[in-house]
């Protein structure tokens, strides 16, 4: 899969990206929301792994925007958050996210979780 990871914490961005790459996925990492919409439309990822709390924007607002746009609405979004009280799973799903992974995550399970969320969504 071609995966776009958006996380403003350099350590988390590198860790998530590296784990997904080690499983054979093609990964593009972004540390901010700046220019991300253009890169999504032109790069067309199969899935977006999106941190909810970003230094330059709100991941939840970005997820809603992506799901409201016909050009990006079909791309699965996996929300990542360390703040489940601020971003409850029910709210993430209502915003169009296809699943949620809580930080700190189990590094041995992250890729499997992302794949299961995407495969569960597509029915494959």
DANORWO-V540300 format. One record per backbone hydrogen bond with DSSP energy under -1.0 kcal/mol. CO is the residue of the C=O (numbers start at 0). NH is the residue of the N-H. If there is no record, write none. Layout:
co=CO nh=NH
co=CO nh=NH
This chain:
co=0 nh=25
co=1 nh=45
co=1 nh=46
co=2 nh=27
co=3 nh=48
co=4 nh=29
co=5 nh=50
co=8 nh=12
co=9 nh=13
co=10 nh=14
co=11 nh=15
co=12 nh=16
co=13 nh=17
co=14 nh=18
co=15 nh=19
co=16 nh=20
co=17 nh=21
co=19 nh=24
co=20 nh=23
co=25 nh=2
co=27 nh=4
co=29 nh=6
co=32 nh=35
co=34 nh=38
co=35 nh=39
co=36 nh=40
co=37 nh=41
co=38 nh=42
co=39 nh=43
co=46 nh=3
co=47 nh=77
co=48 nh=5
co=49 nh=79
co=51 nh=58
co=56 nh=53
co=57 nh=61
co=58 nh=62
co=59 nh=63
co=60 nh=64
co=61 nh=65
co=62 nh=66
co=63 nh=67
co=68 nh=71
co=68 nh=72
co=71 nh=74
co=75 nh=47
co=76 nh=97
co=77 nh=49
co=78 nh=100
co=79 nh=51
co=80 nh=102
co=82 nh=86
co=87 nh=91
co=88 nh=92
co=89 nh=93
co=90 nh=94
co=91 nh=96
co=92 nh=95
co=98 nh=78
co=100 nh=80
co=105 nh=108
co=105 nh=109
co=108 nh=112
co=109 nh=113
co=110 nh=114
co=111 nh=115
co=112 nh=116
co=113 nh=117
co=114 nh=118
co=115 nh=119
co=116 nh=120
co=117 nh=121
co=118 nh=122
